Amino acid sequence: MAVLERFPELRRPLSPDAALLEADRCLDCAGPFTSPPCTEACPAQVDVPRFIRELAAGATLDAAHTIYRENLLAGTCARVCPVEVLCQGACVLAHEGQKPIEIAALQRFATDAARAAGEPLRQRGPHADARVAVIGAGPAGLACAGELAAHGIEVTVFDEHSEIGGTVRTAIAPYRQVVDPLPAEREALEQLGVRFRLRTRLASRDEIEAFTADADAVFVAVGLGEDRALDCPGADLAGCWPSLEFIAELKHDRDVEVGEYVVVLGGGNTAIDVAREAIRLGARHVTLAYRRTRDEMPAYGFEVDEAAAEGVRFEWLAAPVALEGDGHVERVVFQQMALGEPGGDGRRSIEPVPCSYFRVPADTVVAALGQRPRTEVAEWFEGLTLERGRIVADPRTGRAGPFVYAGGDAVNGGSSVVQAVAEGKRAARAIEEALCAS
């Protein structure tokens, strides 16, 4: 069996009949003076009740245009958004003890139909005498570029990779999205007027000045850097992977022999994804170890529950201190931890418990400890500053310096795709206002 065949989609597409039945369940709960909770919970502010009404009336392409009006990456978001804690989590039916509307599935149905029909994302507006350079072809950069192009502004997107998508392409679990619909979204953005300069690495002020000399503004959406390294003896043993490299292998349909025992280190959504991937790769014993308790875990609670239901075992308050093995990892040595007093950020510290070491067998270890910030960006632009490794940007406009704007993971430290889309939109509107008013 091919690698990707082991990763069927978690969210299967709806048939036309199923989509119609699901759309008919919506209560259309918005009032004349209140916003619907589902739209309020959507960072991109998609008018959910409206597009569902259009689906229920059989106007599928109208529904797609309603969605694209607010989210040009709606096809991708329909596959990867944590809707359980966003729009679907806010559905009034859920608060009545009923199954919430499958908003993501309906959004996918509408956008897939529009893609199959060759419908444009948006109509391009009148030409504006302004040029913007976007650095980074991840969700924030793509959303910003698309919004600007839709308003007639010339936009060029630079990215060091050969394809667009950023972490959606390389680091989103394959049971959520492999590649599609990114190629179609790129084509649609190009039809809007976005130009792409891929395989173009900008890594110094001189390079950026050379490539953006004719730009009236720059939007920085460089994301985060490499995985944080596992800093303990034995981390260089064969069988020990950084999480992004592990996921990238799977997304490129390359087999990873994980063995029977897999240990995942970390407590975020990527750690959960890796653990669930290991189950699908055939591991019989998958342990996810986290230094704190479940209450402090940054991963979404519903995903922790789903991982546990699939057979992932959790070790709480366990910190790795060494990896052991003869050339290849064979076990992980942990020390039990205890929660201490809250720090300045309100998060409780952890303290090692003396004489509390224990070992867990491992054929494969994956470290999902988060990504390093791209601190080098502070040297690229005059006036751009960092705080705890993140670009400091105005939360209303995304402005980060003179004619420099920023958004996405480089600003928020790592969030959802739809949050990156929202930040790209926010900056695009501020850039357009600043350039067209000048």
Secondary structure as UniProt FT lines:
FT   HELIX           3..6
FT   HELIX           16..24
FT   TURN            32..33
FT   HELIX           37..40
FT   TURN            43..44
FT   HELIX           48..56
FT   TURN            57..58
FT   HELIX           60..68
FT   TURN            69..70
FT   TURN            72..73
FT   HELIX           74..80
FT   HELIX           83..85
FT   HELIX           87..90
FT   HELIX           92..95
FT   TURN            96..97
FT   HELIX           103..116
FT   TURN            117..118
FT   STRAND          131..135
FT   HELIX           139..150
FT   TURN            151..152
FT   STRAND          154..158
FT   HELIX           167..170
FT   TURN            174..176
FT   TURN            180..181
FT   HELIX           182..192
FT   STRAND          195..197
FT   HELIX           205..211
FT   TURN            213..214
FT   STRAND          217..220
FT   TURN            233..236
FT   STRAND          240..242
FT   HELIX           243..251
FT   TURN            252..253
FT   STRAND          261..265
FT   HELIX           269..280
FT   TURN            281..282
FT   STRAND          285..289
FT   HELIX           294..296
FT   HELIX           301..310
FT   STRAND          313..315
FT   STRAND          318..324
FT   STRAND          331..342
FT   TURN            344..345
FT   STRAND          348..361
FT   STRAND          364..367
FT   HELIX           375..379
FT   TURN            382..383
FT   STRAND          386..387
FT   TURN            388..389
FT   STRAND          390..391
FT   TURN            395..397
FT   STRAND          399..401
FT   TURN            402..403
FT   STRAND          404..406
FT   HELIX           409..412
FT   HELIX           417..437
//
